[in-house]
Amino acid sequence: MTRPRYCTTSNRPPRPGTRRNRPSPEALEPRLCLATGQALADGVDALAMGDVNGDRVVDIVVAGRQGGHYVVTIYDGVGTQDKSSRTGSEVLPLATLTDPLGKGVGPLSVAVGDFSGDGVSELAIAATAGGEAQVATYRFQLPAGASPIDQPVTAVPLAAAFVPPGFGSATGLSLAAADMDGNGADELIVGSVGAGPANLDQLSFSSAGGWQLEKSISLPDGMGGVSLSAGQLTGPGVPDIAAINQSNGQVAVYMGKT
């Protein structure tokens, strides 16, 4: 299997009038090329990033297809020295989940966040089409006493797979993660990709009660079938949710707690 590798970068100087700490978009170069080779020969469907092994470096989660299976692979963000290159690094797989929602259920959407508030990221997976509109969530375990550097991890269910409230009729789900209420743990945001309710669910996790609905956010009239993302759009320290209608490009932004 061909392993993905960090791209080597050139030493060319910045363009005239461009400061090194404020590069123009045209001058940006790839620092990491994820060439999955035969691992996902039939295509990649989704990407997410988070620190799943606790080494304080983000890892890369890739959802894709191979030989009739839907596969989620987590690649180590640190990597190790590539002996075939003086400047490159091999990106090692830390864990692989094959058909996490059942054989033939996919394509998959993924979100990574610190849902338990322990400082390490967990993974949420849903299907964007077909099958039951359920979400599966996982945490990752290191071997006892092992250093997290370059160490493979074992995926363990964070909670039982579930269908978000009101989404039983959805034909696919989009996912995002962010700490919307500022309590130190990320919330999971769920929306319908195709047919389904015209709203978003914001869910929180607790080890005692599992996944609970925090709030339901209504989408604008006529806006359904969305793709989701979350991040700081309107101010430092305040995450927001961005939802885009996949059929007409309409965007709605919702601010988190200030």
N, C-alpha and C positions, 0 to 999 in steps of 0.2 A: 504494500500500500504506500502510495506516495504521501509523504508527510508535508503539511504546509510549512512554509518558511518565511521568516522575515525577509523583506526586500532589502537589498543593499541600496544605499542612497548616494547620490553624487556629492561632490564637494564644490559644486558650482557656486559662485557668489550670488548674493541676492540681487534682484534687478535694481537698476538705478532708482533712487527715491523710495526704496522699500526698506524699512527697518527690520532687523532680524527678529525682534520681539513682536513685530506687528506685520506679518507677511501678507502680501496680497493673495487672494484666492488662486490667481493664475500661477503663482510661484510654488504652491504647495506640492509636495511630492509624497507618494505613499511610503509609510514607514513599516507597514506590515502587509504582506500579500498572503491571503488565505487561499492557497491552492490545494483544494481537498483531494485532487487526483481521483483515484478509483473509489475513495471512501464514499463519495456522494455523486456517482457518475451520472445520475438521472436528474440532478439539479438541486439548488439550494433555495429554500423557501423563506427563511427568516434568520435574523441575527440578533443577539443581545449580548451585553457585557456585564460582568460583576465578579466579585472575588468569592469564589465558591470554596476555596481551600484555606483561606485565612492567612495568606502570605502577604497581604496588603498590596497585591498587584492584580489588576482586573484580568479575568479570564474571558475567553470568547466562546459563546454558545452558538452553535450552528444547527439549524433544523433543515433537513433535506431528504432526498429520496435515493434509494439504492435497491435495485433488483426487486421491486414490488413492495419494499418495506419503507416505512417512515422512520428516520433515524435522527436522534439529537445527540451531538457530540460536543463535549466541553474541552476546549484546548487551553493549555497552560499559557498564561500571559507572560511568564518569565522566559520559558524556553531554555534550551541548552546550546552550547557552542556547536555549530555545524562544521564538522571536520573538512567538508568539501569547500568551505568558503572562509576567508579570513575575517569577514565582517558580518556574516549572516548567522542566524540562529534557527534551530529546529523548534517548531512549536509542537509540543507533545500532547497527545490526547490524555485527559485526566479521567474521563468517564464517557460511556456511550450507553444510550437508552434506545432500544429497538422497539418500534411499535408501542410507545408508552400508553396510547389510548386504545390499543387493540389492533390486530393485523388489518391493514387496509384502511385505517381511519386516518385521514389527513387530506391535504397538506396541513402542516402544523404552524401555529403561532407560538411564540415564547416571550416570556418576560422574566427578568431577573431582579430580585430585590431582597433587602434584609427584612423579611416579613416577620421574623421572630424577635428582632431587635437585639441579637447577640453579636452583631458586628461582622457576620459572615453572610454571604448571599445565598438565597434559596431560588428555586426554579419553578415557574408555573408554565404549563403546557396546555394548549387547547387546539382543536381542529378548526380550520377556517372554512371547511366545507364538508358536508356529509356527516353521518354518524350522529350520536347524541351530543348535545351542546354541553359537554362536561369539561371541567378543569381538573387536571392532575397537578399536584405540587410535590416537590422533592427537596430534601436537604441532603448534604453531602458529608460523609464521615471519613476521617483519616484513620489509618491504622493506629492502634494505641501506641503512644510515645513517638510517633513518626514526625519528622519535620515536614512542614507543608511544601517546601521547595521541591518542585518536580515530582511530587508524590501523587500517584493516582488516588482517586477517592471513590467511595461507594455511594451510589444514589439510594436513598431510603425515603419512602413516602413521608411527607411532612404531615399529611392528614389524608383521610379517605377522599377519593375523587368525588366531585360534587357538581351539580348544575346550579349556577347562580340564580338567585330568586327572580322569577319572571322570565327567565331565558329558556324555558323548556321547549319553546317552539322555534328557537333560533336555528338557522341552518349553518352557522359558523360563528366563531368568536374571535375578536381581536383583544389583545392584552397589553397592558402597560403597568409600570410600577413606579411609585414615588412616595416620599413621606409627606402626605398632603396635610396632616394636622400638626406636624412639628413635634411629635412625641418620641422620635428616635427610631421608629420602625416604619418600614414602607407599607403602603396600602397597595392592593391589587385593584386595577381598574379594568372593567370588562365591558365590551360593547359588541353589538351584532355586526358581523361582516356582511351578511346577506339579509334575508327575511328575518324579522324578529322585532323585539320592542325598540321603540325610538327613545332609548334612554341608556345611561351608563350606570353600572353598579360600582360603588367604591366599597371594597371589602377589607376587613382587618383580620389578623390571625392572632389567636392566643392559644398557648399549649393546653389550657384548661377547657376552652370552649370551641376550638377549631375556627373555621371561617365564619365570620359574622358580617352582615350587611351594615355598613355605617351610614350610607346615604345613597339615594337614587337621584341621578342628575338627568333632567329632561333635555333632550336634544331639540333644536329648532324644528318647527313644522316642516315636514317634507324631507327631513334629513335622517336617513337611515343607511345602513350598510357602510360602516365607518372603519377606518384604520386609525389606531391610537398611538400616541406617544406622550411622554411626560417629561418635564424638565423646567428649568428656571428661565422663563420667557419674559416676565414682567418686572423682575427685581431680584437682587441677591438674597438667597436663603428662602425664597418663596417658590415652591414648585407649582406648575400649572399643567393642565391637561389640554392637549390639542387633539381634536377629532376632525378627520377629513372625510367627506362623503366620496366614496370611491367612484361614483357614477358621474358626478358633476363638479367635483373639486371644491365644494363649499366647505369652509373651515370654521369651526367653533372652538374658542379657547375659554377654559374655566380656571379661575384662579384658586390656589389653595389658601389655607389659613394664613393670615398675616399677623 
